[in-house]
């Protein structure tokens, strides 16, 4: 059974991502503001800077077929460097600055990067890791060429948007080590247009950009959407609760983009006296969001919080809550399918349709494959162009719920236990600030749930397990509890269960 979006298909312009997003018609309207430094960049300055730097890169021989690594926190210079590399015809592989020296070296080697552009803060790590021909820094650092010194005439580059890879982020996908996800210009342009059909973004909107641009959520949903509509993007180098709230208040943010840890921080710590009245909408993504926590955070923000759903391999958007549907969307739902998107719910055992099963999706936003990994590609994008998400979902009418990660389901005596369900329950306990649940070996059940919790005061493990047991079916009971200082999470907010295991 194929589920189809109820929205009309979108037109996808035959253009590169940079051509689609950077419009000189916005002129002196502010495109980017750095909340930490006060740096501001207009749309005209951004476009001019992109042309000059792209010309400089082209003069050095960087162009179509080449990969440029970009490793930086969120700042206006990131955006200029990103689109300069794309305008030169190159592919950009974004690198998480938190990676170790060895991990950075591994991504640069795997992607075959010929150039690297680093922030000042990341330059030290890159210096010993980057065996590349060209090294640039956004600012200044010994051994690096200042990116701002690149100057030239914008090159006349011809690439096929349908086949030319624009972005090469690294993702573990549904399983295994990180792999290079090949997203074409058409993939990314399509997803911007798919999301634009659901939201009425205007040049008067101000987007918060705390979630990192090196992650496809920040790259596409925040940066791409804002630039497409001439809005202003306010960046922070990293998330910190008070700085985030101060940014919203001082810059009049109208659209906030969150991950579950940020929502939990809002629910637990409040507004801290900041005026958040400019906010109209807030969207959370990257991981499941507990309904009760979201409601507490909504009271702090003074605006609704709704969830979206996607994955790197889908550029990333798959579902989103319609702007007109914020009030009517059922709690916990990740919304409806984006336009031009189809879905199936597949029983992982039989391969047949199921009312609750692995979500498969198909649409113009789906990647062309993993770099140099045809085996992983064929296992993830199967016959018919269906992308296997690795997530268990259910649908009611047009609304979707993501139940859990397929690979994270705990099997106790044959029963499936969803960690996300137990985590959501634990977060309602008055003394639990954060929680994660994983499956661990169990003599009788094969495996059983173990909870890791961050608490506000000393909690007796047996009492907490008994509290959970009163509220779930017997096979879902937590069998062990361990108190930790923090739950390990990725920059986008996903719980790193492998570290707990």
Secondary structure, 3 states (H helix, E strand, C coil): CCEECCCCCCCCCCCCHHHHHCCHHHCCCEEEEECCCCCEEEHHHHHHHHHHHHHHHHHCCCCCCCEEEEECCCCHHHHHHHHHHHHCCCEEEEECCCCCHHHHHHHHHHHCEEEEEEEHHHHHHHHHHCCCCEEEEECCCCCCEEHHHCCCCCCCCCCCCCCCEEEEEEECCCCCCCEEEEEEHHHHHHHHHHHHCCCCCCCCCEEEECCCCCCHHHHHHHHHHHHHCCCEEEECCCCCHHHHHHHHHHHCCCEEEEEHHHHHHHHHHCCCCCCCCCCCEEEEECCCCCHHHHHHHHHHHCCCEEECEEEHHHCEEEEECCHHHCCCCCCCCCEEECCCEEEEEECCCCCCECCEEEEEEEECCCCCEECCCHHHHHHHEECCCEEEEEEEEEEECCEEEEEEEHHHCEEECCEEECHHHHHHHHCCCCCEEEEEEEEEEECCCEEEEEEEEEECCCCCHHHHHHHHHCCCCHHHCEEEEEECCCCCECCCCCECHHHHC
